[in-house]
Amino acid sequence: MPLAFCVLAVVATVALRHAGIDVFLLDQPAPVAGSATPQNFALCGGGKRTNCVVDGDTFWLEGTKIRIADINTPEVGSPQCQAEAILGRQASQRLAELLSGGAFDLRAADPDEDQYGRKLRIVERDGKSVGQILVTEGLAHEWRGRRESWC
């Protein structure tokens, strides 16, 4: 690629980002923000994780692990009681249904990642938070900076 083109691409990228427009160069992975095309999400199993749900607030999208930033759902891996285990499975299944229901938007949160390297995102469809849908249905708590008991 000619040097002049590379310089122009960098200048244009900086200008667009300064204007608040997300862009990416072809030799870099696309950022996990913006609109996601409709996919079928199942619960994650063994093997490669591309588009699947880990639990009610964590999923994989095109090989990137995403944590829904505005909620916390019951644990499925190590629940503290039977009620949490049951709600955790329900929240996981419901998130898979919601994500499979059509295109959705991902909005970056602050910070961009959590301590486990998951991308923190607000997930929205038609301007409504998918996390808030789970809260309304009793399958999630609003995120208040710490986990709350489900037992």
N, C-alpha and C positions, 0 to 999 in steps of 0.2 A: 504494500500500500504506500503511495507517495507520501513523503513527509508533510507536504502542505495540506493534504487531505486529513492526516492524523491530527495536525494542529487545529484545523478547522473543526473537526469532530469534537475535540476536547473543549474548545472555546464555546461551541454551541451547547454542549452538555452542561458546562458550568453556567451559562446564561439561562438555560431552561430550568436547571435545579434552583438557581437563585430566584426565579420567578415562581417557584413552588410546583413545577411540573416534573414528575418522575420520569426519568429516561434511563436507558441502558444501552451500552455498546454491544455489538454482536459477539465480541470475544469475552464478555463478562456474563455471568448468570443473571437472569432477570430478577429484580427485587421481588420479594413476596409482599406485594401491596398492589392495590388496584383491583380490577375485576377478575374473577375466576370463572372460566367457562363451565357449564354444567358437566358434572361428573357423577358417576355412581360410586358412592362411598359405602363400604362394608366395614364391619369390625375387623381390626387388624389381627392377623394370625402370624404364623411363622413365615419366614422368607422376606423378600424385599418389600419394603413399605413405600408405596407410591401415593395412592389416594385411599386412605382408610382412617378409621376412628380408633384411637387408643382408649379413650374414656370420654366422659361427658364434656371435658374442656380441653382436650388435646387431640389433634389429628395430623395426619400427613397429607400434604398437597404437593403433588409433582415432586416427591422426594424430599420435601422440606417439612420439618416438624414444627407445628404451630400450636401455641397455647393461647386460648381465648382469654384476653387480658381483663375483661370486665366481670368475670364470674369465677366461682369455684364450685366444683361438683363433687359428689361422693366418690371415694376411692374404690376402684375395682380390684387392684392388685393386692392391697393389704387393708381391707376394711376393718374398722374397729368393732363393728357389731353386725348382726344379721340385717338390720334395717338399712345400714349403709351399703351393704353388699347388694341388696335388692334395688335400692335407688340408684346405685352406681351403674348397674346393668341397664336400668330403664333410661338413665341419662345418656349413656353411650349409644343405645339404640335410637333414641330420639335425635341426638346430634347427627347420626348417620342419615336419618330421614330428612332432617332440615337441610343438610349440606347437599343431599341428592335431589332436592326439590327445585333446582334451577340455578342460574348464575347468582353469584353473591360477590360482595365487595369486601376487601380486606383493608383496614385502615391501621397504619402503624401506631403503636403505643410508645410511651416513654417510660422505661427504657425500651430499646429495640429487641433485646433478648433477656431471658431470665438466666439464673445461675446454672441451668442445665443446658444452655445453648439453644433453647426453643425460641423461635420468633414469637414475640408478643403482638397479637393483633386483635382488633375489634372486628367481628364478622357481622356484616349487615346485608340484608336483602330488602330492597325497596325502602331504604332509609331506616329500617327497623333492626335493632340489635338482635342477633340470633341468641346471644347470651341472655338478654332480657326475656326472650320467649321462654327459655328454660327456667328462669327465675319465676316467671308468672305461672308456669306449670308445676312448680314445686320441686324441680329437678336440679336446681342450682341456687347458690347464694350469691348475692352481689359481692364482688371482690373488695374487701376492706383491708387489704395488706397482710392478712393472715388467714389460715384455714380455720373454719368453724366446725364444731362437732355436728355429726349427723346422727349421733346415738342418744 
